[in-house]
Amino acid sequence: MSSATRKGGTRPARPKKRYGQHFLTDKNIIRKIVSAAKVSEGESVLEIGPGRGALTEALVDAGARVLAIEVDEELADGIRERFPADRVEVIRGDALKLSFRELGRELGERHGKLKLVANLPYYISGPVLAKLLDERDAFTVMVLMFQKEVGDRIVSGPGSRDYGILSVLAQAYTDVKKEFDVPARLFFPKPKVDSTVLSFRVLDSPKVPIEDERFFKSIVRAAFGTRRKMLVNSLASTGLQKPDIEAALREAGIDPGRRGETLDLNDFGRLTRALHKRKKAGPGA
């Protein structure tokens, strides 16, 4: 849709600190975000936090039907006034409290799975990504902007101090790729740190066999919960007995003295399967 078909705009809303609002102002970066999502005519795109609508406009120009989630009532009203309802639908709400699966099912019946594009507020980026990974079956691709430190953590590998829970989960369920960095000077108001855009291509199945996703996540969280502890001790928080943990580690070919940050995705897969087998068999089995 060309810019000429849009409704008249309203006076721009002021950024609100309580929502962590920093509006991206650089049109070239906005074009690169849309390009990373490979948005094409007729696709449905979920946008979290559209703000003043700069990215929304680029998505619409690319031919997308946009479902925008905005917690700020003033900004939500501004998006409704700016764009035709048949191209942009606005839900006023908290992304952490909505069901992406339900939205995906509703829109999927008409337009197929969603693509997701979002400039996430720094203070909720971790919880939102964890929720998105839990409900990833609603999406084909997710293109998200994070504080650079968080983005670097997500794509980091074993042995790095940045490697952690989100690294393992993101890399288990998606092909995650760092697209580009975004300098702080390209936002209004200017944040204190730079940002990074990552793309996540959602996989049909995890990269390693996972029988019980909830149990897999509990093992990953336990392994990183006390980073300085050896695995044989940190995994005690899962409720398994030490002899079972030691036996599972041996079966998985992992030294009990290693720490969680040294395990790669295949290690976590083998360890989870060995522990899950013992959990189902019962203590001391």
C-alpha positions in Angstrom: 0.0 0.0 0.0 1.4 3.4 -0.9 1.7 6.1 1.7 -1.0 8.1 -0.1 -3.7 5.7 1.0 -3.0 6.1 4.7 -5.2 8.2 7.0 -4.0 11.5 8.3 -1.5 11.3 11.2 -1.9 12.8 14.7 0.6 14.6 16.9 3.4 12.2 17.9 3.1 10.8 21.4 5.9 11.5 23.9 8.0 8.5 24.9 7.0 7.1 28.3 9.8 5.8 30.6 7.5 3.3 32.4 7.2 1.4 29.1 10.9 1.7 28.2 10.0 3.4 24.9 12.8 4.3 22.5 11.5 5.0 18.9 13.7 3.9 16.0 14.1 6.8 13.6 16.4 5.5 10.9 14.5 4.4 7.7 17.4 2.4 6.4 17.5 0.2 9.5 13.7 -0.2 9.3 14.1 -1.4 5.7 16.8 -3.8 6.8 14.5 -5.2 9.5 11.7 -5.8 7.0 14.1 -7.4 4.6 15.4 -9.7 7.3 11.9 -11.0 7.8 11.4 -11.5 4.1 8.0 -10.0 4.2 5.9 -10.4 1.0 2.5 -9.4 -0.3 -0.4 -10.8 1.7 1.5 -12.2 4.6 0.3 -11.8 8.2 2.9 -10.1 10.5 2.6 -9.7 14.2 4.3 -6.6 15.5 4.9 -6.2 19.2 5.2 -2.6 20.3 4.6 -0.6 17.1 5.2 2.7 18.9 4.6 5.6 16.5 4.3 3.2 13.5 7.5 3.7 11.6 8.1 -0.1 11.3 4.4 -0.7 10.8 4.4 1.6 7.8 7.3 -0.3 6.2 5.6 -3.6 6.8 2.4 -2.3 5.2 4.4 -1.0 2.3 5.8 -4.5 1.8 2.3 -5.8 1.5 1.8 -7.3 4.9 -1.4 -7.4 7.0 -0.2 -6.3 10.4 -1.5 -7.3 13.8 0.0 -4.8 16.2 0.2 -5.4 20.0 0.6 -2.1 21.9 0.4 -1.7 25.7 0.3 2.1 25.5 -3.3 3.3 25.0 -2.2 6.6 23.4 0.1 4.9 20.9 -2.5 2.2 20.2 -5.0 4.9 19.3 -2.4 6.6 17.1 -1.8 3.5 15.1 -5.6 3.0 14.6 -5.9 6.5 13.4 -3.0 6.3 11.1 -3.6 3.1 9.2 -6.7 1.5 7.6 -8.3 -1.2 9.7 -8.2 -3.7 6.8 -4.4 -3.5 6.8 -3.5 -2.9 10.4 -5.4 -4.3 13.4 -4.4 -3.1 16.9 -4.7 -5.1 20.1 -4.1 -3.0 23.2 -2.5 -5.4 25.7 0.6 -6.8 27.3 2.5 -9.2 25.1 3.5 -11.2 28.1 -0.2 -11.9 28.9 -1.5 -12.7 25.4 -1.6 -16.2 23.8 0.5 -16.1 20.6 -0.8 -19.6 19.8 -4.4 -18.4 19.9 -3.6 -15.4 17.7 -1.7 -17.8 15.3 -4.6 -20.2 15.1 -7.1 -17.3 14.5 -5.0 -15.7 11.7 -3.6 -19.0 10.4 -7.0 -20.1 9.3 -7.0 -17.2 6.9 -3.5 -16.4 6.0 -1.2 -19.2 7.3 1.4 -18.9 10.1 2.6 -15.6 11.3 5.8 -13.8 10.9 6.9 -11.7 13.9 8.7 -8.4 13.9 9.4 -6.4 17.1 11.6 -3.8 18.6 11.3 -5.2 22.2 11.6 -2.9 25.2 14.8 -3.9 27.0 13.2 -4.6 30.3 10.9 -7.4 29.0 13.0 -8.8 26.2 14.2 -11.9 28.0 10.7 -12.9 29.3 9.1 -12.2 25.9 11.7 -14.3 24.1 11.2 -17.2 26.5 7.4 -17.0 25.9 7.9 -16.8 22.1 10.1 -19.9 22.2 7.4 -21.7 24.2 4.7 -20.7 21.6 7.0 -20.8 18.6 4.6 -23.0 16.6 2.6 -19.8 15.8 5.5 -18.4 13.7 7.7 -19.2 10.8 10.2 -16.4 11.4 10.8 -14.0 14.2 12.9 -10.8 13.7 13.6 -9.2 17.1 15.6 -6.3 18.3 17.4 -6.6 21.6 19.9 -4.7 23.8 23.2 -5.6 22.2 24.4 -7.4 25.3 21.3 -9.6 25.3 21.5 -10.3 21.6 25.2 -11.4 22.0 24.2 -13.7 24.8 21.5 -15.4 22.7 23.9 -16.3 19.9 26.9 -17.2 22.0 28.3 -20.7 22.3 29.6 -23.0 25.0 32.5 -21.8 27.1 31.6 -18.1 26.8 30.6 -16.2 29.8 27.6 -14.9 27.8 26.3 -18.5 27.1 23.2 -19.3 29.1 19.6 -20.5 29.2 18.3 -18.4 26.4 21.3 -19.3 24.2 20.5 -23.1 24.6 16.7 -22.7 24.1 16.9 -20.4 21.2 19.5 -22.6 19.4 17.5 -25.8 20.2 14.3 -24.6 18.6 15.3 -22.1 15.9 18.1 -21.2 13.5 19.1 -18.0 15.1 21.3 -15.5 13.3 22.7 -12.1 14.2 21.6 -9.7 11.4 23.2 -6.4 12.3 23.8 -3.9 15.2 21.9 -0.7 15.6 23.7 2.3 17.2 21.9 4.1 20.1 22.0 7.4 18.2 19.3 6.1 15.8 16.6 6.1 18.5 14.6 8.8 20.2 15.1 9.2 23.0 18.7 7.9 22.8 19.2 4.8 25.0 22.4 4.2 26.9 23.3 1.1 24.9 23.4 -0.1 21.3 21.0 -2.7 20.0 21.2 -5.8 17.9 18.7 -7.4 15.5 18.4 -11.2 15.5 16.4 -13.4 13.2 15.0 -16.8 14.4 13.8 -19.3 11.8 11.5 -21.6 13.6 12.3 -25.3 13.1 9.8 -28.1 12.5 11.5 -30.1 15.2 14.3 -29.3 17.7 17.9 -29.8 16.7 18.3 -32.6 19.2 15.6 -35.2 20.2 13.6 -33.9 23.2 11.0 -36.2 24.7 9.7 -33.8 27.3 10.2 -30.1 26.6 9.4 -29.0 30.2 11.9 -31.4 31.6 14.5 -30.3 29.1 14.1 -26.7 30.1 14.3 -27.6 33.8 17.7 -29.3 33.2 19.0 -26.3 31.2 17.9 -23.9 33.9 19.4 -26.1 36.7 22.7 -26.3 34.8 23.0 -22.5 34.6 21.3 -21.7 37.9 24.5 -22.0 39.8 27.2 -21.4 37.2 30.1 -22.1 39.5 28.9 -25.4 40.7 29.8 -28.7 39.1 26.9 -30.4 37.2 26.6 -33.2 39.7 25.7 -30.6 42.3 23.8 -28.0 40.3 21.4 -30.7 38.9 20.4 -31.6 42.4 17.8 -28.8 42.2 15.8 -31.0 39.8 14.9 -33.3 42.6 16.9 -36.3 41.4 19.2 -38.1 43.7 23.0 -37.7 43.4 23.6 -41.4 42.4 21.0 -41.1 39.6 22.6 -37.8 38.4 26.1 -39.3 38.4 24.9 -42.4 36.5 23.1 -40.2 33.9 26.2 -38.0 33.4 28.3 -41.1 32.9 25.7 -42.5 30.4 25.7 -39.2 28.5 29.5 -39.2 28.4 29.8 -36.1 30.5 32.3 -35.6 33.3 30.3 -34.9 36.6 32.9 -32.2 37.4 32.0 -30.1 34.3 29.9 -26.9 34.6 26.7 -26.2 32.6 28.3 -23.4 30.6 30.7 -26.0 28.9 27.9 -28.2 27.5 26.8 -27.8 23.9 23.3 -28.6 22.6 24.1 -32.2 21.9 25.5 -32.6 25.4 22.2 -31.2 26.9 20.2 -33.5 24.6 22.0 -36.6 25.8 22.0 -35.6 29.4 18.3 -34.8 29.4 17.5 -38.2 27.9 19.6 -40.0 30.4 18.1 -38.1 33.4 14.5 -38.4 32.0 14.9 -42.2 31.8 15.9 -42.3 35.5 13.2 -40.0 36.5 10.5 -42.2 34.9 12.1 -45.4 36.4 12.0 -43.9 39.9 14.7 -43.4 42.6 17.6 -45.9 42.6 16.3 -47.8 39.6 
